[in-house]
């Protein structure tokens, strides 16, 4: 197992795929038999609630940080080997939280799970900076757009000030025909390029379906990239079901349309959960 077991997934700008990255890395490792916890450390703008279909009176991380509940009370099993600790969506509950309590939450989860992923809020505030120093390593997530890259530089600086360590950069929505050099972006940020996640329509569809991409479209290019990233971070083998790999680094999978049938599409539409739209809005907000 990798020595680093608690990862903060961070971005300087919203809408770059940070929550999608968190959920799919965690799910890929859970599929490989690792015990995983994903924590919505975005206390002000919670996104993970949609994946566990919380009711208005459900216990969340807000309750834990306000001293009204235990970590167990706010832990929800998603599927085999993976749980989520979501934050609440009430501004009143948010006002009552004490972000410093996140340290104890992380310490407890570290003891119980093989990997813990912290979905960190974008922007500059005490609750967004705190997880950057609590994690063993920080994974930066950015699109190739200049504004997102610029904000990633700020997150790098914040991580250094918080005493954290950035392990590398994940660039989402990459295209094989782009004139942008993704390696150059990483070099400009002076951090390793961990992965390039191809632009894939199935990623957005999976969010509407309330299903991680690596489950929703496992043979797609983005799902394959997330599984390889999970394997690299953990130093383990993660099954890659991607077929007919393309030699291009940005697209190393079969055409996702080959893996879908009309019947499967109908099933996916039926699986849609309205509450997951909150995640879609958060990931699309730029």
TORZA-481986 format. One record per atom (N, C-alpha, C): atom name; z, y, x. Coordinates in steps of 0.001 Angstrom, whole numbers, always signed. Example, Ala and Ser with C-alpha at 12.3 -4.5 7.8 and 13.67 -1.06 7.14 Angstrom:
BEGIN
 atome       z       y       x
     N   +7800   -5690  +13190
    CA   +7800   -4500  +12300
     C   +7800   -3300  +13200
     N   +7080   -2250  +12850
    CA   +7140   -1060  +13670
     C   +7870     +30  +12900
% end
This chain:
BEGIN
 atome       z       y       x
     N      +0   -1193    +847
    CA      +0      +0      +0
     C      +0   +1245    +884
     N    -701   +2277    +433
    CA    -686   +3545   +1134
     C    +730   +4095   +1177
     N   +1061   +4761   +2284
    CA   +2379   +5378   +2394
     C   +2537   +6480   +1352
     N   +1435   +7151   +1023
    CA   +1468   +8229     +47
     C   +1361   +7636   -1352
     N   +2402   +7842   -2146
    CA   +2398   +7244   -3478
     C   +2501   +8267   -4601
     N   +2872   +9506   -4280
    CA   +2926  +10562   -5287
     C   +1852  +11594   -4952
     N    +890  +11737   -5838
    CA    -218  +12655   -5626
     C    -187  +13770   -6656
     N    -327  +15011   -6195
    CA    -510  +16146   -7085
     C   -2005  +16407   -7175
     N   -2543  +16375   -8381
    CA   -3960  +16653   -8584
     C   -4049  +18111   -9034
     N   -4632  +18952   -8190
    CA   -4534  +20393   -8404
     C   -5883  +21082   -8313
     N   -5952  +22235   -8952
    CA   -7145  +23078   -8862
     C   -6710  +24522   -9042
     N   -7474  +25428   -8483
    CA   -7149  +26826   -8655
     C   -7696  +27381   -9945
     N   -8674  +26681  -10516
    CA   -9362  +27162  -11701
     C   -9349  +26085  -12775
     N   -9182  +26487  -14021
    CA   -9233  +25527  -15112
     C  -10655  +25089  -15407
     N  -10777  +23962  -16086
    CA  -12086  +23495  -16521
     C  -12924  +22805  -15465
     N  -12306  +22334  -14373
    CA  -13089  +21695  -13314
     C  -12994  +20168  -13353
     N  -12212  +19621  -14295
    CA  -12095  +18172  -14387
     C  -10833  +17617  -13774
     N   -9812  +18449  -13655
    CA   -8559  +18015  -13009
     C   -7851  +16930  -13811
     N   -7706  +17149  -15125
    CA   -7035  +16152  -15953
     C   -7860  +14872  -16023
     N   -9174  +15013  -16129
    CA  -10059  +13843  -16135
     C   -9887  +13040  -14850
     N   -9788  +13738  -13724
    CA   -9589  +13067  -12436
     C   -8249  +12346  -12411
     N   -7203  +13004  -12882
    CA   -5877  +12399  -12902
     C   -5862  +11109  -13709
     N   -6387  +11176  -14915
    CA   -6365  +10024  -15814
     C   -7195   +8870  -15265
     N   -8353   +9167  -14702
    CA   -9226   +8091  -14246
     C   -8772   +7468  -12936
     N   -8175   +8254  -12053
    CA   -7597   +7658  -10845
     C   -6458   +6726  -11215
     N   -5607   +7194  -12115
    CA   -4486   +6361  -12538
     C   -4934   +5093  -13228
     N   -5925   +5215  -14098
    CA   -6416   +4043  -14827
     C   -7082   +3048  -13897
     N   -7856   +3543  -12927
    CA   -8525   +2652  -11975
     C   -7514   +1836  -11181
     N   -6430   +2465  -10768
    CA   -5404   +1744  -10015
     C   -4638    +784  -10918
     N   -4421   +1176  -12162
    CA   -3754    +274  -13105
     C   -4610    -964  -13345
     N   -5917    -779  -13430
    CA   -6821   -1910  -13600
     C   -6768   -2852  -12406
     N   -6415   -2302  -11248
    CA   -6321   -3116  -10024
     C   -4956   -3779   -9889
     N   -4083   -3575  -10897
    CA   -2786   -4235  -10887
     C   -1645   -3393  -10378
     N   -1909   -2120  -10049
    CA    -844   -1236   -9586
     C    -101    -645  -10789
     N   +1185    -403  -10611
    CA   +1985    +242  -11663
     C   +1883   +1753  -11479
     N   +1399   +2435  -12519
    CA   +1042   +3850  -12395
     C   +1721   +4690  -13471
     N   +2172   +5876  -13072
    CA   +2670   +6872  -14024
     C   +1885   +8152  -13817
     N   +1399   +8734  -14912
    CA    +747  +10032  -14821
     C   +1627  +11041  -15565
     N   +1862  +12170  -14924
    CA   +2795  +13166  -15437
     C   +2065  +14474  -15681
     N   +2227  +15023  -16881
    CA   +1637  +16311  -17180
     C   +2571  +17396  -16647
     N   +2295  +17806  -15407
    CA   +3117  +18837  -14777
     C   +2620  +20239  -15113
     N   +1635  +20326  -15993
    CA   +1174  +21624  -16484
     C   +2060  +21991  -17669
     N   +3201  +22571  -17382
    CA   +4224  +22784  -18406
     C   +3814  +23796  -19460
     N   +2981  +24754  -19091
    CA   +2597  +25792  -20030
     C   +1387  +25464  -20875
     N    +462  +24666  -20329
    CA    -788  +24331  -21037
     C   -1006  +22825  -20970
     N    -205  +22081  -21700
    CA    -238  +20619  -21629
     C   -1567  +20048  -22104
     N   -2068  +19033  -21377
    CA   -3343  +18408  -21713
     C   -3243  +16921  -22016
     N   -2255  +16247  -21428
    CA   -2207  +14794  -21520
     C   -1735  +14268  -22872
     N   -1182  +15143  -23696
    CA    -633  +14689  -24977
     C   -1671  +13944  -25812
     N   -2935  +14349  -25696
    CA   -3981  +13720  -26487
     C   -4178  +12256  -26181
     N   -3830  +11846  -24966
    CA   -4038  +10455  -24591
     C   -2979   +9529  -25170
     N   -1877  +10095  -25656
    CA    -819   +9250  -26216
     C    -547   +9582  -27678
     N   -1360  +10452  -28258
    CA   -1288  +10774  -29691
     C    +127  +11120  -30136
     N    +688  +12154  -29537
    CA   +2056  +12549  -29856
     C   +2163  +13121  -31268
     N   +3279  +12849  -31913
    CA   +3599  +13486  -33181
     C   +4394  +14751  -32873
     N   +4520  +15677  -33819
    CA   +5210  +16943  -33550
     C   +6639  +16789  -33042
     N   +7321  +15706  -33437
    CA   +8713  +15540  -33020
     C   +8877  +14564  -31854
     N   +7783  +14246  -31187
    CA   +7857  +13321  -30051
     C   +8603  +13953  -28880
     N   +9270  +13122  -28107
    CA   +9978  +13582  -26914
     C   +8983  +13776  -25777
     N   +9103  +14880  -25061
    CA   +8173  +15178  -23981
     C   +8936  +15573  -22716
     N   +8174  +15873  -21669
    CA   +8762  +16327  -20414
     C   +9560  +17616  -20618
     N   +9146  +18425  -21568
    CA   +9908  +19641  -21865
     C  +11349  +19307  -22229
     N  +11530  +18257  -23035
    CA  +12880  +17855  -23433
     C  +13693  +17370  -22238
     N  +13020  +16671  -21321
    CA  +13698  +16181  -20117
     C  +14141  +17353  -19250
     N  +13253  +18330  -19067
    CA  +13546  +19461  -18193
     C  +14529  +20454  -18816
     N  +14721  +20349  -20115
    CA  +15723  +21196  -20761
     C  +17057  +20474  -20892
     N  +17109  +19218  -20394
    CA  +18347  +18458  -20386
     C  +18673  +17750  -21683
     N  +17684  +17635  -22583
    CA  +17925  +17023  -23887
     C  +17452  +15576  -23997
     N  +16837  +15042  -22939
    CA  +16314  +13673  -23006
     C  +16199  +13102  -21602
     N  +16089  +11778  -21534
    CA  +15896  +11104  -20249
     C  +14407  +10942  -19983
     N  +14078  +10571  -18762
    CA  +12677  +10323  -18421
     C  +12119   +9177  -19263
     N  +12937   +8153  -19474
    CA  +12498   +7024  -20302
     C  +12111   +7473  -21707
     N  +12866   +8411  -22254
    CA  +12593   +8887  -23608
     C  +11212   +9537  -23714
     N  +10751  +10130  -22622
    CA   +9491  +10862  -22630
     C   +8347  +10083  -21997
     N   +8564   +8786  -21776
    CA   +7551   +7946  -21147
     C   +6844   +7097  -22198
     N   +5520   +7129  -22188
    CA   +4722   +6418  -23190
     C   +3717   +5502  -22503
     N   +3707   +4248  -22931
    CA   +2767   +3299  -22342
     C   +1381   +3521  -22915
     N    +406   +3701  -22033
    CA    -983   +3889  -22459
     C   -1657   +2529  -22630
     N   -1551   +1711  -21603
    CA   -2065    +348  -21643
     C   -1374    -406  -20520
     N   -1811   -1596  -20223
    CA   -1144   -2395  -19207
     C   -1092   -1671  -17867
     N     +85   -1623  -17272
    CA    +326   -1081  -15932
     C    +331    +439  -15849
     N    +138   +1163  -16945
    CA     +82   +2614  -16834
     C    +826   +3288  -17982
     N   +1623   +4308  -17613
    CA   +2364   +5090  -18595
     C   +2060   +6567  -18373
     N   +2366   +7365  -19398
    CA   +2189   +8807  -19293
     C   +3489   +9505  -19657
     N   +3766  +10586  -18957
    CA   +4888  +11456  -19293
     C   +4275  +12812  -19656
     N   +4004  +13044  -20934
    CA   +3322  +14273  -21341
     C   +4273  +15449  -21499
     N   +3724  +16639  -21374
    CA   +4483  +17837  -21684
     C   +4217  +18228  -23126
     N   +5092  +19043  -23676
    CA   +4927  +19491  -25051
     C   +3960  +20660  -25146
     N   +3626  +21029  -26370
    CA   +2687  +22130  -26592
     C   +3354  +23338  -27227
     N   +4645  +23254  -27490
    CA   +5372  +24349  -28120
     C   +5805  +25379  -27072
     N   +5499  +26634  -27322
    CA   +5897  +27688  -26396
     C   +7417  +27860  -26371
     N   +8059  +27611  -27510
    CA   +9523  +27706  -27547
     C  +10157  +26659  -26649
     N   +9633  +25429  -26703
    CA  +10154  +24365  -25846
     C   +9904  +24682  -24377
     N   +8741  +25239  -24103
    CA   +8393  +25606  -22730
     C   +9390  +26630  -22186
     N   +9779  +27568  -23020
    CA  +10703  +28620  -22589
     C  +12071  +28060  -22218
     N  +12414  +26912  -22783
    CA  +13733  +26316  -22532
     C  +13765  +25390  -21316
     N  +12615  +25164  -20694
    CA  +12565  +24205  -19592
     C  +13048  +24812  -18280
     N  +13492  +23935  -17403
    CA  +13865  +24321  -16048
     C  +12965  +23537  -15088
     N  +11901  +24161  -14571
    CA  +10939  +23453  -13719
     C  +11565  +22732  -12534
     N  +12704  +23239  -12041
    CA  +13341  +22611  -10877
     C  +13720  +21160  -11147
     N  +13910  +20815  -12419
    CA  +14254  +19440  -12761
     C  +13128  +18458  -12513
     N  +11940  +18978  -12239
    CA  +10801  +18096  -11984
     C  +11025  +17245  -10740
     N  +11792  +17763   -9808
    CA  +12076  +17001   -8580
     C  +12779  +15681   -8906
     N  +13776  +15734   -9780
    CA  +14485  +14515  -10159
     C  +13583  +13563  -10937
     N  +12717  +14126  -11771
    CA  +11774  +13291  -12526
     C  +10859  +12535  -11570
     N  +10315  +13241  -10586
    CA   +9411  +12618   -9615
     C  +10151  +11563   -8802
     N  +11370  +11857   -8385
    CA  +12142  +10892   -7597
     C  +12390   +9608   -8392
     N  +12702   +9756   -9675
    CA  +12954   +8579  -10511
     C  +11685   +7751  -10703
     N  +10582   +8429  -10968
    CA   +9326   +7709  -11184
     C   +8839   +7051   -9889
     N   +9081   +7689   -8774
    CA   +8677   +7137   -7480
     C   +9320   +5769   -7244
     N  +10553   +5634   -7696
    CA  +11273   +4379   -7506
     C  +10781   +3273   -8428
     N  +10194   +3638   -9547
    CA   +9828   +2656  -10568
     C   +8356   +2286  -10587
     N   +7509   +3129   -9974
    CA   +6063   +2890  -10044
     C   +5443   +2900   -8660
     N   +4314   +2202   -8545
    CA   +3616   +2161   -7265
     C   +2961   +3498   -6944
     N   +2433   +4147   -7998
    CA   +1766   +5435   -7820
     C   +2137   +6380   -8949
     N   +2329   +7646   -8584
    CA   +2623   +8689   -9561
     C   +1607   +9805   -9355
     N    +932  +10195  -10436
    CA     -34  +11280  -10366
     C    +476  +12461  -11187
     N    +574  +13618  -10552
    CA   +1029  +14832  -11211
     C    -180  +15700  -11546
     N    -411  +15919  -12821
    CA   -1500  +16782  -13264
     C    -964  +18208  -13250
     N   -1335  +18972  -12223
    CA    -744  +20284  -11975
     C   -1546  +21376  -12675
     N    -856  +22346  -13235
    CA   -1523  +23455  -13905
     C   -2274  +24336  -12925
     N   -3318  +24985  -13422
    CA   -4073  +25924  -12597
     C   -3350  +27269  -12571
     N   -3742  +28110  -11633
    CA   -3155  +29437  -11567
     C   -1997  +29511  -10590
     N   -1343  +30669  -10586
    CA    -242  +30929   -9659
     C   +1027  +31217  -10456
     N   +1945  +30293  -10447
    CA   +3236  +30482  -11098
     C   +4216  +29516  -10450
     N   +5493  +29687  -10740
    CA   +6508  +28836  -10116
     C   +6289  +27364  -10466
     N   +5984  +27094  -11760
    CA   +5841  +25697  -12168
     C   +4554  +25053  -11668
     N   +3553  +25854  -11268
    CA   +2343  +25258  -10700
     C   +2488  +25036   -9202
     N   +3267  +25879   -8541
    CA   +3455  +25736   -7094
     C   +4450  +24622   -6772
     N   +5474  +24472   -7590
    CA   +6534  +23499   -7321
     C   +6016  +22076   -7091
     N   +5130  +21525   -7949
    CA   +4661  +20148   -7730
     C   +3881  +19971   -6434
     N   +3287  +21049   -5930
    CA   +2508  +20955   -4699
     C   +3388  +20572   -3512
     N   +4665  +20959   -3585
    CA   +5585  +20615   -2508
     C   +6346  +19333   -2750
     N   +6360  +18857   -4004
    CA   +7078  +17626   -4331
     C   +6258  +16379   -4014
     N   +4955  +16488   -4085
    CA   +4081  +15322   -3894
     C   +3967  +14942   -2428
     N   +3638  +13674   -2198
    CA   +3353  +13227    -834
     C   +2066  +13858    -324
     N   +1118  +14072   -1239
    CA    -173  +14640    -868
     C    -789  +15326   -2080
     N   -1590  +16342   -1809
    CA   -2273  +17103   -2856
     C   -3769  +16830   -2775
     N   -4364  +16497   -3914
    CA   -5811  +16321   -4011
     C   -6369  +17531   -4737
     N   -7230  +18278   -4048
    CA   -7867  +19435   -4663
     C   -9076  +18991   -5467
     N   -9250  +19572   -6653
    CA  -10415  +19285   -7490
     C  -11147  +20587   -7748
     N  -12472  +20571   -7534
    CA  -13270  +21776   -7739
     C  -14687  +21397   -8117
     N  -15339  +22259   -8861
    CA  -16783  +22140   -9039
     C  -17435  +22885   -7878
     N  -18761  +22801   -7726
    CA  -19419  +23517   -6620
     C  -19534  +25022   -6851
     N  -19201  +25517   -8056
    CA  -19363  +26932   -8347
     C  -18498  +27786   -7411
     N  -19041  +28919   -6959
    CA  -18316  +29781   -6011
     C  -16920  +30184   -6485
     N  -16777  +30516   -7783
    CA  -15460  +30941   -8280
     C  -14436  +29820   -8147
     N  -14852  +28582   -8452
    CA  -13937  +27449   -8362
     C  -13566  +27162   -6910
     N  -14547  +27270   -6014
    CA  -14280  +27041   -4591
     C  -13340  +28114   -4051
     N  -13568  +29347   -4472
    CA  -12715  +30454   -4032
     C  -11271  +30227   -4455
     N  -11098  +29780   -5703
    CA   -9744  +29531   -6202
     C   -9109  +28316   -5524
     N   -9935  +27362   -5091
    CA   -9410  +26209   -4351
     C   -8781  +26653   -3037
     N   -9370  +27678   -2433
    CA   -8803  +28222   -1197
     C   -7402  +28757   -1451
     N   -7201  +29403   -2607
    CA   -5876  +29915   -2956
     C   -4888  +28766   -3123
     N   -5351  +27676   -3751
    CA   -4461  +26532   -3948
     C   -4074  +25904   -2612
     N   -5007  +25885   -1680
    CA   -4695  +25408    -331
     C   -3570  +26231    +286
     N   -3682  +27544    +157
    CA   -2669  +28427    +726
     C   -1320  +28242     +34
     N   -1363  +28075   -1288
    CA    -122  +27859   -2034
     C    +545  +26552   -1619
     N    -260  +25521   -1381
    CA    +285  +24233    -958
     C    +995  +24364    +378
     N    +391  +25102   +1287
    CA   +1011  +25309   +2593
     C   +2349  +26038   +2455
     N   +2384  +27038   +1597
    CA   +3618  +27804   +1399
     C   +4704  +26954    +735
     N   +4269  +25994     -84
    CA   +5235  +25124    -770
     C   +5690  +23974    +113
     N   +5128  +23879   +1309
    CA   +5502  +22804   +2220
     C   +4793  +21503   +1934
     N   +3697  +21567   +1163
    CA   +2935  +20366    +826
     C   +1792  +20119   +1788
     N   +1082  +19026   +1542
    CA     -18  +18630   +2419
     C   -1239  +18280   +1578
     N   -2347  +18945   +1823
    CA   -3600  +18656   +1119
     C   -4310  +17517   +1832
     N   -4548  +16433   +1087
    CA   -5203  +15282   +1706
     C   -6719  +15395   +1669
     N   -7251  +16240    +775
    CA   -8695  +16420    +747
     C   -9189  +16994    -563
     N  -10517  +17097    -658
    CA  -11189  +17756   -1774
     C  -12047  +16778   -2557
     N  -11977  +16873   -3879
    CA  -12861  +16139   -4775
     C  -13747  +17164   -5476
     N  -15042  +17021   -5350
    CA  -15968  +17935   -6008
     C  -16578  +17227   -7206
     N  -16413  +17803   -8373
    CA  -16929  +17217   -9604
     C  -18257  +17855   -9994
     N  -18948  +17179  -10918
    CA  -20218  +17664  -11470
     C  -21266  +17920  -10392
     N  -21348  +17003   -9455
    CA  -22357  +17129   -8407
     C  -23695  +16583   -8903
     N  -24768  +17082   -8290
    CA  -26129  +16661   -8657
     C  -26909  +16311   -7398
     N  -27683  +15232   -7441
    CA  -28430  +14818   -6248
     C  -29525  +15795   -5855
     N  -30016  +16599   -6824
    CA  -31101  +17529   -6530
     C  -30601  +18941   -6238
     N  -29292  +19095   -6064
    CA  -28715  +20416   -5834
     C  -28998  +20895   -4412
     N  -29154  +22216   -4278
    CA  -29326  +22813   -2958
     C  -27988  +23044   -2260
     N  -26908  +22827   -2997
    CA  -25575  +23058   -2448
     C  -25186  +21915   -1504
     N  -24625  +22259    -363
    CA  -24109  +21249    +562
     C  -22623  +21054    +265
     N  -22302  +19897    -284
    CA  -20908  +19633    -640
     C  -20052  +19467    +610
     N  -20654  +18925   +1656
    CA  -19932  +18806   +2925
     C  -19594  +20185   +3487
     N  -20500  +21134   +3274
    CA  -20267  +22490   +3769
     C  -19116  +23156   +3011
     N  -19018  +22871   +1712
    CA  -17914  +23420    +923
     C  -16585  +22931   +1482
     N  -16490  +21631   +1745
    CA  -15259  +21072   +2298
     C  -14959  +21658   +3674
     N  -16005  +21838   +4478
    CA  -15824  +22403   +5813
     C  -15327  +23841   +5723
     N  -15837  +24572   +4729
    CA  -15413  +25954   +4545
     C  -13925  +26026   +4177
     N  -13475  +25021   +3430
    CA  -12066  +24965   +3044
     C  -11203  +24298   +4112
     N  -11861  +23786   +5140
    CA  -11183  +23114   +6255
     C  -10344  +21949   +5771
     N  -10922  +21129   +4897
    CA  -10239  +19945   +4381
     C  -11258  +18835   +4202
     N  -10872  +17576   +4330
    CA  -11826  +16474   +4196
     C  -12427  +16409   +2783
     N  -13668  +15981   +2698
    CA  -14323  +15742   +1417
     C  -14028  +14297   +1018
     N  -13184  +14125      -2
    CA  -12766  +12780    -415
     C  -13806  +12095   -1283
     N  -14416  +12847   -2189
    CA  -15354  +12226   -3126
     C  -16204  +13283   -3803
     N  -17387  +12856   -4215
    CA  -18269  +13662   -5048
     C  -18432  +12913   -6360
     N  -18049  +13538   -7455
    CA  -18124  +12911   -8768
     C  -19397  +13410   -9458
     N  -20384  +12545   -9672
    CA  -21659  +12989  -10259
     C  -21490  +13568  -11660
     N  -22299  +14561  -11970
    CA  -22327  +15102  -13324
     C  -22784  +13984  -14256
     N  -21988  +13663  -15252
    CA  -22231  +12494  -16096
     C  -21849  +12841  -17534
     N  -22795  +12842  -18472
    CA  -22479  +13159  -19875
     C  -21388  +12265  -20451
     N  -21257  +11056  -19937
    CA  -20254  +10128  -20450
     C  -18836  +10636  -20201
     N  -18662  +11510  -19206
    CA  -17317  +12030  -18911
     C  -16791  +12832  -20095
     N  -17602  +13702  -20631
    CA  -17178  +14502  -21782
     C  -17037  +13616  -23022
     N  -17960  +12672  -23195
    CA  -17875  +11769  -24340
     C  -16574  +10976  -24317
     N  -16157  +10568  -23116
    CA  -14948   +9751  -23009
     C  -13708  +10530  -23415
     N  -13713  +11836  -23146
    CA  -12575  +12664  -23531
     C  -12507  +12770  -25050
     N  -13649  +12984  -25700
    CA  -13664  +13031  -27164
     C  -13219  +11699  -27761
     N  -13529  +10611  -27068
    CA  -13136   +9285  -27548
     C  -11675   +8978  -27244
     N  -11026   +9834  -26451
    CA   -9634   +9579  -26092
     C   -9492   +8365  -25201
     N  -10524   +8085  -24397
    CA  -10551   +6894  -23554
     C  -10927   +7274  -22132
     N  -10191   +6813  -21109
    CA  -10567   +7121  -19729
     C  -12008   +6697  -19438
     N  -12699   +7478  -18654
    CA  -14105   +7214  -18353
     C  -14311   +5840  -17721
     N  -13382   +5398  -16867
    CA  -13551   +4112  -16193
     C  -13451   +2939  -17165
     N  -12974   +3216  -18387
    CA  -12941   +2210  -19448
     C  -14105   +2425  -20408
     N  -14353   +3678  -20732
    CA  -15378   +4041  -21714
     C  -16784   +3704  -21229
     N  -17099   +4062  -19980
    CA  -18426   +3809  -19402
     C  -18251   +3307  -17981
     N  -17719   +2078  -17835
    CA  -17352   +1581  -16500
     C  -18520   +1429  -15535
     N  -19742   +1276  -16048
    CA  -20888   +1099  -15170
     C  -21564   +2424  -14813
     N  -21041   +3540  -15312
    CA  -21660   +4839  -15060
     C  -21385   +5355  -13656
     N  -22153   +6350  -13221
    CA  -22006   +6874  -11854
     C  -20680   +7559  -11601
     N  -20176   +8332  -12581
    CA  -18906   +9020  -12366
     C  -17748   +8034  -12329
     N  -17768   +7033  -13206
    CA  -16713   +6019  -13220
     C  -16672   +5279  -11886
     N  -17840   +4943  -11370
    CA  -17892   +4262  -10080
     C  -17322   +5118   -8965
     N  -17600   +6421   -9015
    CA  -17078   +7324   -7993
     C  -15561   +7428   -8076
     N  -15023   +7451   -9290
    CA  -13561   +7510   -9442
     C  -12900   +6232   -8933
     N  -13513   +5088   -9180
    CA  -12919   +3832   -8693
     C  -12911   +3780   -7173
     N  -13995   +4244   -6556
    CA  -14041   +4245   -5094
     C  -13011   +5222   -4515
     N  -12832   +6355   -5177
    CA  -11829   +7315   -4723
     C  -10434   +6715   -4832
     N  -10153   +6049   -5929
    CA   -8853   +5403   -6112
     C   -8605   +4376   -5015
     N   -9619   +3599   -4697
    CA   -9488   +2582   -3656
     C   -9217   +3219   -2295
     N   -9904   +4319   -2021
    CA   -9721   +4999    -733
     C   -8318   +5594    -615
     N   -7830   +6206   -1690
    CA   -6508   +6814   -1647
     C   -5414   +5766   -1465
     N   -5572   +4648   -2152
    CA   -4538   +3616   -2122
     C   -4695   +2631    -971
     N   -5857   +2617    -352
    CA   -6093   +1663    +713
     C   -6160    +229    +215
     N   -6688     +68   -1018
    CA   -6804   -1261   -1612
     C   -8216   -1460   -2124
     N   -8505   -2672   -2542
    CA   -9798   -2957   -3137
     C   -9716   -2766   -4644
     N  -10626   -1972   -5168
    CA  -10724   -1761   -6608
     C  -12099   -2234   -7033
     N  -12146   -3146   -7983
    CA  -13421   -3718   -8411
     C  -14383   -2632   -8838
     N  -15610   -2669   -8304
    CA  -16646   -1714   -8668
     C  -17681   -2438   -9507
     N  -17725   -2143  -10794
    CA  -18661   -2823  -11687
     C  -19999   -2117  -11759
     N  -20138   -1035  -10986
    CA  -21397    -308  -10996
     C  -22518   -1219  -10528
     N  -23611   -1214  -11247
    CA  -24735   -2072  -10936
     C  -25898   -1255  -10400
     N  -26763   -1940   -9616
    CA  -27991   -1338   -9107
     C  -27703      -2   -8427
     N  -26845     -42   -7413
    CA  -26418   +1188   -6758
     C  -27587   +1942   -6161
     N  -27593   +3246   -6359
    CA  -28592   +4136   -5791
     C  -28150   +4480   -4379
     N  -29098   +4672   -3463
    CA  -28734   +4989   -2099
     C  -28197   +6403   -1960
     N  -28503   +7258   -2928
    CA  -28030   +8634   -2834
     C  -26516   +8690   -3015
     N  -25841   +9497   -2181
    CA  -24378   +9557   -2218
     C  -23854  +10135   -3514
     N  -24665  +10942   -4190
    CA  -24189  +11573   -5416
     C  -24375  +10688   -6628
     N  -25197   +9650   -6537
    CA  -25474   +8815   -7693
     C  -25587   +7382   -7236
     N  -24458   +6674   -7227
    CA  -24426   +5322   -6683
     C  -24170   +4309   -7775
     N  -24909   +4479   -8893
    CA  -24706   +3553  -10002
     C  -25965   +3416  -10809
     N  -25984   +2393  -11674
    CA  -27112   +2187  -12552
     C  -27161   +3275  -13599
     N  -28322   +3450  -14232
    CA  -28477   +4394  -15324
     C  -27511   +4024  -16428
     N  -26574   +4931  -16790
    CA  -25567   +4574  -17790
     C  -26168   +4226  -19128
     N  -27403   +4671  -19402
    CA  -28010   +4343  -20681
     C  -28286   +2855  -20804
     N  -28423   +2163  -19659
    CA  -28676    +724  -19692
     C  -27451     -50  -20161
     N  -26270    +568  -20064
    CA  -25040    -150  -20399
     C  -24603     +84  -21833
     N  -25368    +869  -22602
    CA  -24953   +1218  -23952
     C  -25885    +613  -24978
     N  -25330    +263  -26107
    CA  -26106    -207  -27244
     C  -25725    +623  -28446
     N  -26538    +556  -29512
    CA  -26212   +1318  -30713
     C  -24864    +905  -31265
     N  -24568    -399  -31210
    CA  -23298    -885  -31730
     C  -22132    -325  -30940
     N  -22282    -280  -29574
    CA  -21214    +242  -28746
     C  -21002   +1727  -29030
     N  -22102   +2477  -29235
    CA  -21987   +3900  -29513
     C  -21231   +4138  -30804
     N  -21508   +3299  -31811
    CA  -20806   +3437  -33088
     C  -19324   +3197  -32915
     N  -18966   +2179  -32109
    CA  -17565   +1865  -31882
     C  -16860   +3012  -31179
     N  -17573   +3656  -30230
    CA  -16961   +4750  -29496
     C  -16705   +5942  -30406
     N  -17666   +6239  -31295
    CA  -17473   +7337  -32220
     C  -16285   +7057  -33135
     N  -16149   +5807  -33543
    CA  -15047   +5447  -34433
     C  -13708   +5557  -33722
     N  -13723   +5459  -32390
    CA  -12479   +5499  -31622
     C  -11978   +6917  -31364
     N  -12779   +7906  -31765
    CA  -12415   +9291  -31492
     C  -11095   +9666  -32161
     N  -10247  +10342  -31381
    CA   -8959  +10791  -31892
     C   -8962  +12308  -31842
     N   -8734  +12968  -32972
    CA   -8810  +14424  -33034
     C   -7915  +15113  -32020
     N   -6760  +14520  -31751
    CA   -5817  +15183  -30859
     C   -6369  +15283  -29446
     N   -7312  +14417  -29068
    CA   -7872  +14466  -27718
     C   -8751  +15686  -27514
     N   -9119  +16388  -28607
    CA   -9946  +17585  -28461
     C   -9228  +18655  -27658
     N   -7893  +18624  -27649
    CA   -7131  +19600  -26855
     C   -7458  +19455  -25388
     N   -7648  +18228  -24938
    CA   -7989  +17990  -23548
     C   -9388  +18517  -23259
     N  -10316  +18259  -24192
    CA  -11680  +18714  -24021
     C  -11732  +20228  -23871
     N  -10993  +20931  -24726
    CA  -10982  +22378  -24658
     C  -10438  +22872  -23326
     N   -9388  +22206  -22857
    CA   -8782  +22623  -21593
     C   -9732  +22394  -20426
     N  -10422  +21240  -20430
    CA  -11311  +20908  -19327
     C  -12607  +21703  -19371
     N  -12953  +22259  -20536
    CA  -14206  +23009  -20680
     C  -13993  +24500  -20502
     N  -12728  +24931  -20491
    CA  -12428  +26363  -20412
     C  -12665  +26868  -19004
     N  -13574  +27737  -18865
    CA  -13847  +28312  -17554
     C  -13748  +29831  -17596
% end
